[in-house]
């Protein structure tokens, strides 16, 4: 929570993205999925760290592998669409989208429906 409060400047704390990242790293290092997901978002947006899609997906994948539905959606989309710095992997993207959809994530269900129209293992879609 300290990371989130520093990120947005709540609970009497001044907004400080660098301090937020430090708390997210601490939580991520301890294996907390929320810390891993929030660190992924900081890398994605370049908040408190140098922007890196590859590091964002790496951190997000740790949270996704622990069952974090939001991270599963993000990682699935990144692989399915080939985010900057991430090799496109349609089957892996579909797998993470299916996990997120199983949690009821509406965006995942929508993207998964589009991905199912893609040729299995192909980098091209018919949509």
Beta strands, then each sheet from edge to edge (+ up, - down):
end
